[in-house]
Amino acid sequence: MGKVESGIFTGHLKWLGSFDECRQIQASVKTVQNDIIHPFKGQYCTIGIPVGDIIAGALGNLGALSCTHYLGVGFCIPDSCDKTELQTAINQVLPKIPLPGNKHLYAVYPHCQENNPKFDKKAIAAIATCSLFIAVMAIATLYDVIVIQRQKKTLKNTIEWHCAKWKRSGISVQTKIR
């Protein structure tokens, strides 16, 4: 289970734990003869626990909260388990927590992260579009730095040369060169 992080009294309701640490877990169940029965890896899952009614009951008349506030908790479970098994196990434990007003906690919205997430066509299109914009911006910036700024410097030098030439010949020139 994810560790309780700071800020709980300021509304920080996500106890997610460490995704990377969970994914690095590798273990196995061995028999008495040291035969490996079932090797498994860690699988990171999250689950939501609605707490809006409980918070509203604790605050009394200070304000009404809807039941849309969820405590998000991260779990590291064996990859042989799935999200419904996690939800079932959590829902067997949560009702045993005593709460005022005969309220009960329950788990909803279980989600387990895939080992190798696949990108759908929309995600690929979004990544390609963003990459194209970044490439165009980089090329335009390089063009500006290499070509346009060099031309401005050359033009400025040419104007300064002509102004100096005209001043030497007695022509009055007033310019503001940037």
C-alpha positions as CSV (number, residue, x, y, z in Angstrom):
1,M,0.0,0.0,0.0
2,G,1.2,3.5,-0.8
3,K,2.6,5.5,2.1
4,V,0.6,8.4,3.6
5,E,2.2,11.6,2.2
6,S,2.3,15.0,3.8
7,G,-0.6,17.4,3.4
8,I,-3.5,15.2,4.4
9,F,-5.1,18.0,6.3
10,T,-4.8,20.3,3.3
11,G,-6.7,17.8,1.0
12,H,-3.8,15.7,-0.3
13,L,-5.7,12.5,-0.9
14,K,-3.4,10.5,-3.1
15,W,-1.2,7.8,-1.4
16,L,0.4,6.4,-4.4
17,G,3.7,4.8,-3.2
18,S,6.5,4.0,-5.6
19,F,5.7,2.8,-9.1
20,D,9.3,2.0,-10.0
21,E,10.0,0.2,-6.8
22,C,7.0,-2.0,-7.3
23,R,7.8,-2.8,-10.9
24,Q,11.4,-3.9,-9.9
25,I,10.1,-6.6,-7.5
26,Q,10.8,-10.2,-8.6
27,A,10.0,-13.1,-6.3
28,S,9.0,-16.7,-6.4
29,V,7.3,-19.3,-4.3
30,K,9.4,-22.3,-3.5
31,T,8.5,-25.8,-2.2
32,V,10.3,-27.5,0.6
33,Q,12.6,-29.1,-2.0
34,N,13.5,-25.6,-3.3
35,D,11.6,-26.1,-6.5
36,I,10.2,-22.8,-7.9
37,I,6.5,-23.2,-8.2
38,H,5.4,-19.8,-9.3
39,P,7.7,-16.9,-10.1
40,F,6.1,-13.5,-10.2
41,K,6.8,-9.8,-10.6
42,G,5.3,-6.7,-8.9
43,Q,2.3,-5.1,-10.6
44,Y,1.3,-1.5,-9.7
45,C,-2.4,-0.9,-9.2
46,T,-4.4,2.0,-7.9
47,I,-7.8,2.0,-6.3
48,G,-10.2,4.8,-5.2
49,I,-12.0,5.0,-1.9
50,P,-14.9,7.5,-1.8
51,V,-14.5,9.7,1.4
52,G,-16.6,12.7,0.5
53,D,-19.5,11.7,2.8
54,I,-17.2,10.9,5.7
55,I,-15.4,14.2,5.4
56,A,-18.7,16.1,5.1
57,G,-20.0,14.2,8.2
58,A,-16.9,15.1,10.2
59,L,-17.2,18.8,9.2
60,G,-20.8,19.0,10.2
61,N,-22.4,22.3,9.2
62,L,-19.0,23.8,8.1
63,G,-19.7,22.9,4.5
64,A,-21.3,20.3,2.2
65,L,-19.0,18.1,0.2
66,S,-20.2,15.8,-2.5
67,C,-19.1,12.2,-2.7
68,T,-16.7,13.0,-5.5
69,H,-13.7,13.2,-3.2
70,Y,-11.7,10.0,-3.4
71,L,-8.7,8.7,-1.5
72,G,-6.4,7.3,-4.2
73,V,-4.2,4.5,-2.9
74,G,-1.5,2.6,-4.8
75,F,-0.8,-1.1,-4.3
76,C,1.9,-3.4,-5.4
77,I,0.4,-6.9,-6.0
78,P,1.7,-10.0,-7.8
79,D,1.3,-9.9,-11.6
80,S,-0.7,-13.1,-11.4
81,C,-3.6,-11.1,-9.7
82,D,-5.9,-8.8,-11.4
83,K,-7.7,-5.6,-10.5
84,T,-11.0,-7.3,-9.5
85,E,-9.2,-9.6,-7.1
86,L,-7.5,-6.5,-5.6
87,Q,-10.9,-4.7,-5.3
88,T,-12.5,-7.8,-3.7
89,A,-9.7,-8.1,-1.1
90,I,-9.8,-4.4,-0.2
91,N,-13.6,-4.5,0.0
92,Q,-13.4,-7.4,2.5
93,V,-11.1,-5.3,4.8
94,L,-12.5,-1.8,4.5
95,P,-15.9,-2.5,6.1
96,K,-14.2,-3.6,9.3
97,I,-12.9,-0.1,9.9
98,P,-15.2,1.5,12.5
99,L,-16.6,4.9,11.3
100,P,-19.1,7.2,13.0
101,G,-22.7,7.2,11.8
102,N,-22.6,3.6,10.5
103,K,-20.8,4.6,7.4
104,H,-18.6,2.1,5.5
105,L,-15.6,2.5,3.2
106,Y,-15.5,0.6,-0.1
107,A,-13.1,0.5,-3.0
108,V,-14.0,1.6,-6.5
109,Y,-12.2,2.2,-9.8
110,P,-9.4,-0.3,-9.6
111,H,-6.7,0.1,-12.3
112,C,-3.6,-1.9,-12.9
113,Q,-0.7,-0.5,-15.0
114,E,0.2,-2.7,-18.0
115,N,3.7,-4.1,-18.3
116,N,4.2,-2.7,-21.7
117,P,1.6,-0.1,-22.4
118,K,0.6,0.1,-26.1
119,F,-0.1,3.4,-27.8
120,D,-3.4,3.7,-29.7
121,K,-3.7,5.5,-33.0
122,K,-4.8,8.8,-31.3
123,A,-1.8,8.8,-29.0
124,I,0.6,8.1,-31.9
125,A,-1.1,10.9,-33.9
126,A,-0.7,13.3,-31.0
127,I,3.0,12.4,-30.5
128,A,3.7,12.8,-34.2
129,T,1.9,16.2,-34.4
130,C,3.8,17.5,-31.3
131,S,7.1,16.2,-32.7
132,L,6.4,18.0,-36.0
133,F,5.7,21.3,-34.2
134,I,8.9,20.9,-32.2
135,A,10.9,20.1,-35.4
136,V,9.4,23.2,-37.2
137,M,10.2,25.4,-34.3
138,A,13.8,24.1,-34.0
139,I,14.4,24.6,-37.8
140,A,12.8,28.1,-37.7
141,T,15.0,29.1,-34.7
142,L,18.1,27.8,-36.5
143,Y,17.2,29.7,-39.6
144,D,16.7,32.9,-37.6
145,V,20.0,32.5,-35.8
146,I,22.1,31.5,-38.8
147,V,20.5,33.5,-41.7
148,I,18.4,36.4,-40.5
149,Q,20.6,37.5,-37.6
150,R,23.7,37.3,-39.9
151,Q,21.9,39.4,-42.5
152,K,21.0,42.0,-39.9
153,K,24.6,42.2,-38.7
154,T,25.9,42.5,-42.3
155,L,23.3,45.3,-43.0
156,K,24.2,47.1,-39.8
157,N,27.9,46.9,-40.7
158,T,27.2,48.2,-44.3
159,I,25.1,51.1,-43.0
160,E,27.8,52.0,-40.4
161,W,30.4,51.9,-43.2
162,H,28.4,54.2,-45.4
163,C,27.7,56.6,-42.5
164,A,31.4,56.8,-41.7
165,K,32.2,57.4,-45.4
166,W,29.6,60.2,-45.6
167,K,30.8,61.8,-42.4
168,R,34.3,61.9,-43.7
169,S,33.1,63.6,-46.9
170,G,31.2,66.3,-44.8
171,I,27.7,65.0,-45.2
172,S,25.6,65.2,-42.0
173,V,23.9,61.9,-41.2
174,Q,21.7,61.1,-38.2
175,T,20.8,57.5,-37.8
176,K,19.7,55.1,-35.1
177,I,21.0,51.7,-35.7
178,R,19.7,48.9,-33.6
